[in-house]
Structures are given as C-alpha cells and as structure tokens.
Amino acid sequence: MPTQAAAVTHYENFPVASWLCPAPLRQPIAAIYAFAREADDIADEGDALAPQRLETLRAYRQELHAIAGGAQPQARWATIFGPLQYNLQQHHLPVTLLDDLLSAFMQDIEKTRDHATYGDRTELLDYCSRSANPVGRLLLHLYGVHDAASLAQSDAVCTALQLINFWQDLSEDIPRGRHYLTDTDCAQFGVTRAALAAQEVTPSIQKLIASNVDWARDYMQKGSKLVHRLPGRIGWELRLVVQGGLCILDKVEAQAGRSLHTRQTLRKTDAPRMLWNALWM
C-alpha cells in the first residue's frame, strides 16, 4: 500500500509542499493536497452529471472515514488514501477538517445543479469556512500551532485566497453556472445575472468586481500578520502565499472588469516583486 503522495501536477496559484516547507512535512502536506485535488476533480472534471458526481463524492467520503477508523484503503483510491491514512496515523490530522472540504465540494455540485446563487456575503463566507479554511488549520496542526489568534488569522488568509480565486475565475465559473458574486452585491450595483452572463464590461460591473476585490484584500490584510507568528521557513512560505494572492488581486483589479472574460495567473516575472514584498512584510 503506497504511503507517498503523488507529486503536484496541476497549476496552482500558491506554493504546495515547496522547498521552503521542512522536509518532514512535505509528504503529509502532499497527501492532504492529493486528497483535496482528487475530490475537486470529482466535482469538476469530466462529463459526469450531478447525481453521479455526488454519488462518487459520497463514496469518497465513506472511504475517508473508513481509513480514519483503521480500515485498509480500497483499490479504487489506494494512491490517495494509502498516503493519507499513513499521515493521519503519524500526525493525528483532524478528520473533521478533511470532511469539511468534501462538504464544500458537494455544495458546489448542488448549487450548480440547482442554478442557485449565494444570497449574501455571510452565506458565501460559510462556504469559505469549509472550502478553504480547513486547509490552513490542517497546516497549522502539522506545525503544532493551535492558539486561537493564529487560527483566526489563518482563517482570514484562507478566506481571502478563496475569494481571490473566485474573482480570478469569473470567466470560467459564470459560463459553467457557478455564481459567487452574491445576490446582495449584484443588487447593490444594479447588475443582473444576464448582464454577467453576457460578459460585457459595464461601469456597474466594474464597481461590483472592484468592491469584491477590496473585500478579499481586507481579509488578506487581517490575516497577513500571521507571518510574524510563524517562525522560520513556514513563515516565509506563508509570506509568498500572501504575496501571491495579493498579486492576483492586483491583476484582477487592473483588468477593471475584464476578468469576466480573461483569467489572470501568476507568472515567473511576478516572482521578483513577490519576493521583494514578502521581504518587507
């Protein structure tokens, strides 16, 4: 049964088990990433219909709780759950946080199936608390950081990263029927779902997206002080994560609404600026 997680192969905005991470923790982090990546692919990739995706994720969830209880991983996802079980046992990872991630993926499927939107920012933040915040808490658990202030700052950073991902991916999510710009925000700026679907950049849409960019930046600023609470390499890893998020936000802001039809990503040319800003945090 494998105990080593596969290497990261997807594009990611932010470092995943990078060289900055202490070597003993690269494998547990990679195992968590592989678990979440597979679940995300079940929810998003391929041509399966919503009922099949939900059924597969339920089976995936059952496998999580089975291996957490000591059962041998089944062959279907052995390359995922073999390493995860090993690291659950070695590092006592909180299974509830992993389960929260799956609940968020299932919610994505259900929302898309039902053509549903998020009513307000409170509802969207509840989603972020399960789709993003558990990752930060799992990492802090591995580093032995459990104090309330650090957990709250981690939640703020992870929520910011999730919001940034939403505003970065508008050109992909809206055509797929995923709506993270809330009903309340759209109403405030007089923007209809039809206008967003048309991908025509208007002054109202520019203001709507700018407001959400500011919201994400506020969360990142609230959480960024965590870099001073985490010593050594983990602190530097987090500095780069924060700067990567802020870099994407700056790009979305500079698009002035054109993120509706063009997705920005981090590039190698962004690295010097990110490193410089990380140095002066």
N, C-alpha and C positions, 0 to 999 in steps of 0.2 A: 504493500500500500504506500503510495507516494507521500512524503512529508515535506517536500519542497514545492513551493508555489511557482507557477509559470512566470516567465518574465512579462513585463508590461509591454504590450504591442499597440495599444490604442493611443491616438493623440490625446494628451491631457494638458490643460492649462497650467497645472501646478505640479511640482515635484512629487513623485511617488517612489518611496523607498530609495531615494537618491544616495549618492556617495556621502552627502552630509549627514545622513542618518547613521548612527552607530551600527556597526556590522551585526551585532547580535539581534538587533530589532528589524533588520531588513526583511527577514523571512516572515515573521508574524505580520508585518505591515503588508507585504506582498500577498499573504494569504487572505487578509481582510479585503484588500483591493480585488483579488481574483473572485472572491465570493460576491462582492457588490457588482463587479463588472459583468459577471455571468447573469445575475438577476436583472441588471439593466438591459442586457441583450435579450433576455427572455421577454421583457416588457416592450422592447422597441424594435428589435431586428426581425427581418424576415416578413413573411406574408400571412402569418397565423392570425386568426380572428380573435377578438377579445375573450370569448369563452375558453378557447384553447390556451391562451396566454395565462389567464387566471388559474386554470387547472394546473398548468405546469408550475406556476409560482407556488400554488398550494402544496404541490408535491415537493418542491424545493424547500419550502418552509418546514414541512414534516421531516425532511431529511436533516435539516439544521437541528431540530430538537431531538431527533433520534441519535445523531452522533454526539450531541451535547450530553445525552444520557448514557453514552458509552457504547452504542451500537456500532457495528462495523459499517463503514461507508459502503453504499451500494455502487455497483459498477458504473451506473449512469453518469454520476458526477464525482467519481472517485478522485479525479485530479484536482477538484475543488475542495471536496470535503475531507480528503485524506490530510492534506496540509493544514486545513482549518481545524480539524479535530486535534491534531498534534499540538497546535499552538493554543487552542482552548485549554488543553490539559497543562501545557507548560506555563502559560501566562494568566490563566484563570480569567479569560476575557468575558465580560458581561454579555450573556446571550440575548438579554432583552434589547440591547442596543443593536445587535445584528437583526433581530426580529423587527425592530422599528424601521430599518431600511426596507425590508420586504413589504411592510405595510404601506410605505410611501410608493413603491413601485406598483403595487396593486391599485392604489388610489389613482395613479396616473392612467392606468388602463381603464378603470371605471369612469373617470372623468371624460376621457376621450370617447369612450363608447357612448356615453350619455350626452355628448356635446355640451358638457357642463363647464361653467366658469367658476372662478373664485369671487365670492361676494365682496370681500374687503381684505385689507391687509392683515387683519387678525387671523382670518382663515388661512391665508397664504403662509403666514408665519407658523401656524400649526403644522402645515405640511413641511416647512423647512426644518422644524424641530425633529422630524422623523427622517427626512431625506438627506439631511446634511449634518446636523449637529451630532448625531451618534458617531460619525467618523472622527471628529475632533476629540470626543470623550474617550473613544477607544484608544486613540494615540496617547492622550494624557495618561490613561490607565497603564499603557506599556511603559511610560516614563516615570510611573509612580507618583503622578501629580493628581491629588484628589481634593484640594481645597476649593471652597465654594467660589471664591473670586476668580480663580483660574478657569474653573468650569464655565462660569458666566461669560468670561472674555472669549473662551474657545467657542461657545455657542454663538457669540456675536460675529466672530470671524467666519465661522462656517455658514451662518445665515447669510452674511454678506456674499460669500463665494457662490452660494446657491442663487441669490438674486442676480448677481453678476452674470452667471450662466444663463439665466432666463433672458436678460436683456441682450446678451450676446447672440442668443439663438432664436430671436424673434422670427427671422427669415425662414427658419426650419420648422419651428413649433406651430406657428399660426396656420400654415397650409396643412399641417397634419391634424389640426383641430385641437391643439393644446393651447390653452389661454391662461397665461399667468399675469397679464395686466388685469387688475381686478375691476369688477363692475363699478365700484365706488369711484375708483380713479378715472375710469373711462367717462363716467357721468360728469365728474368734476370738470373735465376738459372738453366735454361735448363730443367725444369720439365714439362712434358706433363700431360694432364688430364687423359690419360690412365694410366700413372705411379701412379698418386694419387689414381685412382680407384682400382688399383691392391693392394694398401695398403702395398707395400713393401718399407721398410725404406732404403733409399739410402743417400749417402753424400749430394747430391743435394737437396733432400727433407729436410734433416736435416737443411741445410743452409736456405732454403726457410722459414721453420717454425720459425727458430731462428730469422730471420730478422723481421718477423711479430710479434713475441713476444717482440722484442726490440721496435718496433713501438708502440705497446699497452702500454708498460711500460713508454715510453716517454710521451704519452698523460696523463697517470695517474700522473706522476711527475709534469706535467704542471698544472694539476687541483688540486693536493693534498693540495696546500696552502689554498684552500677554508676552510679547517677545522679551520684555525685561524681567519676566518672572521665570523664564525657562533658560537655564544656563547652557553654554557650550553649543554643540552642533545642532541640537534641536531648536535652539533659539534662532540660529542662522537659517535653518530650514524654514522656520515659520516666517522670518523676515522676507524670504524670497517668495513664499506663498502669498503673503500680504501684498508685496510689491507687484507680483504677477496679476493679482486681482485688480489692483488699482490701475495697472497699465491697460488692462482690458477695458475697465470703466472709462478711462480717458479716451480710448479709441471709439467706444460706443458714443460717448458724449460728442466727440469731434465729428461723428457721422451726421449729427443733427437730424435724426430720424431715419437715416438711410439704412440703419440696422434692420429695418423691415424687409429689405431685400438683399443685404450684403452682410455676411458674417465675418467678423474680425477674429484673428487668432494671434497668439504670441509668436514672435519670430526671433531668430538668432540676433538680429540687430537691436532687439529690445533689451538684451542681456546687460550691456554696459550701464544703461540707465537704471535698470532694476537693481543691479549690484551697488551702484552709487547711492541710490535712495535707501537701500537696505542698510548700508554702512552708517547712514546718518539718522536712523530711526531712534 
